């Protein structure tokens, strides 16, 4: 799957979980940059991404995430 398709699907997931589009999805984006992205919404986002792409993340994979770019790369590696 192309990176742009992954980004589009992740943006839809973020918008759905957070209830707004007040962010620009860039590789440098982190949870602290987005209103309403707390620990609970983070888990909801990860779960929805797993469902959307039909993949499963390991805890060690999630612990290595630094920003949106690393999440996109992780999704790509699982597909």
Secondary structure, 3 states (H helix, E strand, C coil): CCHHHHHHHHHHHHHHHHCCCCCCCCCCCCHHHCCCCCHHHHHHHHHHHHHHHCCCCCHHHHHCCCCHHHHHHHHHHHC
